[in-house]
Every structure is written in C-alpha cells, then in structure tokens.
Amino acid sequence: MTNNLPVDKKTDYWTVSQQFRDHIRQFFPAKQYSLLEVGCYKGLTAKSLADHFTQYLGLDVQEQYLRAARINNLFNAHVKFQKFDVYNTDWNQITFPADVVLIDAVHEYEYIKQDIDNCLQRFEQAVIIFDDYGAWESVFRAVNEAIAQGKLEVAQEIGLKQGQRLWADESNPYSYTHFGSEGLICRSNPR
Ligand SMILES: C[S@@+](CC[C@H](N)C(=O)[O-])C[C@H]1O[C@@H](n2cnc3c(N)ncnc32)[C@H](O)[C@@H]1O
C-alpha cells in the first residue's frame, strides 16, 4: 500500500510539522502572495505550500537538497529552486519579489540576526515566518530582540504549541517540549 501523506517533522526531523504548514495556509488568503523559503531543504514544505501562493522560490546552499527539492516538486510549474548561500551573498541579488519570507536556514543566534536584517533590508514590507522559534533558544532570543527593538511585530503563533511535544512518547530522542510555539509569523518594519 502506498502512503501519500505529506512528509513532515514526524518522518523527517529537519522539516516542519504539518500543523505549521496548515496554519500558514489558514493565515494567508490563497493565491495572493509570493513565498520565498530561505533554507528549502528537500522541498518538502514547498510541496505542501507552493500551490497556496502565486509564486514560490526556495533557496539552499546544498546541491543535493536542491536536486531532491526539484524531484519532489516536478509537477509544480510555478515553483523554483536556486542555489544561494544566504550568509555569504548579498540579498540584493535575489530578484524574486517576495511578499512572505520563511526563515529556516542556520538556527544559531548570529545567523538568525543576519537573516532578520537581510530580510528587512531587502524585503521591507514582507511578512516573515520563523521556524523553530519555540524550539531553539537562539532563534527565540534573536526574534524576541528584533520584536523588542520594534523591527518586527508578532502576527500569529503557528505550528506545535508551547508545552507540546512532537512525539507524545517521552523516550523518543527526537522529541522535545516546545518552550514557545514552533513557528512565529511577524510583520516587518511596523510603523
Ligand atoms: C532545517 S533545514 C530547512 C527545512 C525546510 N525549510 C523545510 O521546511 O523542509 C535547513 C536548511 O538550510 C540550509 N542552509 C544551511 N546553510 C545555508 C546557507 N548558508 N544558505 C542557504 N541555505 C542554507 C540547509 O542546507 C538546510 O537544507
């Protein structure tokens, strides 16, 4: 028997939960905005979300992930993947007109800060989605600082909730309790 369920965090630890994707679909009206995914991995979230957006571009530095992403999204004509090192390339080289940016590359504090500043500078009015906000202390700290500095404004918590585990089974080594929501949607440069 074939299993056509989407691959999410329960099957592949490096992607996001299906709840995270569902909440994005619920937050943004269909076919009105373009989505840029910073750190697209194997295109698993693209596969689930791309048809909800007018255009989709996934960026990643790893060729093997980009190859997998293209194969996983073979029949999605408006989906593109591009090799781009987001920490060593000027974001002004990104010509894609992003309305929504999903930040999900390196989760260390300095890298998230760089993502935020690059995103605010290149896509002034974009809505920014952060993965692993309530799973990585470094992401939580960098995003909360940007909120406190008035660079970002919280729009909605998404994905697994604070206090929720990916697996109910406490002995599962891939599970952890979220100290905040899995993801956070923020408006940028609020006035
Ligand atoms: C956690 S995974 C992303 C998961 C993906 N967003 C999803 O939902 O399936 C992080 C990705 O960031 C990519 N990455 C790491 N460093 C990067 C860089 N300097 N530039 C672009 N992508 C990078 C990795 O190759 C990896 O595919």
The ligand as an SDF file (V2000), in Angstrom:
LIG
                    3D

 27 29  0  0  0  0  0  0  0  0999 V2000
   16.0750   22.8960    8.7650 C   0  0  0  0  0  0  0  0  0  0  0  0
   16.5030   22.7650    7.0770 S   0  0  0  0  0  0  0  0  0  0  0  0
   15.1470   23.5820    6.2830 C   0  0  0  0  0  0  0  0  0  0  0  0
   13.8590   22.7960    6.2380 C   0  0  0  0  0  0  0  0  0  0  0  0
   12.8200   23.3160    5.2630 C   0  0  0  0  0  0  0  0  0  0  0  0
   12.5280   24.7160    5.4730 N   0  0  0  0  0  0  0  0  0  0  0  0
   11.5570   22.5120    5.3380 C   0  0  0  0  0  0  0  0  0  0  0  0
   10.5550   23.0240    5.8470 O   0  0  0  0  0  0  0  0  0  0  0  0
   11.5680   21.3630    4.9180 O   0  0  0  0  0  0  0  0  0  0  0  0
   17.7760   23.9770    6.9280 C   0  0  0  0  0  0  0  0  0  0  0  0
   18.2880   24.1800    5.5160 C   0  0  0  0  0  0  0  0  0  0  0  0
   19.1130   25.3370    5.4900 O   0  0  0  0  0  0  0  0  0  0  0  0
   20.1010   25.1190    4.5290 C   0  0  0  0  0  0  0  0  0  0  0  0
   21.2300   26.0540    4.7230 N   0  0  0  0  0  0  0  0  0  0  0  0
   22.2320   25.9700    5.6360 C   0  0  0  0  0  0  0  0  0  0  0  0
   23.1140   26.9560    5.4410 N   0  0  0  0  0  0  0  0  0  0  0  0
   22.6630   27.6800    4.3780 C   0  0  0  0  0  0  0  0  0  0  0  0
   23.1870   28.8060    3.6730 C   0  0  0  0  0  0  0  0  0  0  0  0
   24.3390   29.3730    4.0270 N   0  0  0  0  0  0  0  0  0  0  0  0
   22.4680   29.3040    2.6300 N   0  0  0  0  0  0  0  0  0  0  0  0
   21.3120   28.7020    2.2550 C   0  0  0  0  0  0  0  0  0  0  0  0
   20.7940   27.6210    2.8730 N   0  0  0  0  0  0  0  0  0  0  0  0
   21.4580   27.1080    3.9230 C   0  0  0  0  0  0  0  0  0  0  0  0
   20.5000   23.6630    4.7500 C   0  0  0  0  0  0  0  0  0  0  0  0
   21.1840   23.1350    3.6300 O   0  0  0  0  0  0  0  0  0  0  0  0
   19.1430   23.0160    5.0090 C   0  0  0  0  0  0  0  0  0  0  0  0
   18.5920   22.4970    3.8320 O   0  0  0  0  0  0  0  0  0  0  0  0
  1  2  1  0
  2  3  1  0
  2 10  1  0
  3  4  1  0
  4  5  1  0
  5  6  1  0
  5  7  1  0
  7  8  2  0
  7  9  1  0
 10 11  1  0
 11 12  1  0
 11 26  1  0
 12 13  1  0
 13 14  1  0
 13 24  1  0
 14 15  1  0
 14 23  1  0
 15 16  2  0
 16 17  1  0
 17 18  1  0
 17 23  2  0
 18 19  1  0
 18 20  2  0
 20 21  1  0
 21 22  2  0
 22 23  1  0
 24 25  1  0
 24 26  1  0
 26 27  1  0
M  CHG  2   2   1   9  -1
M  END
$$$$
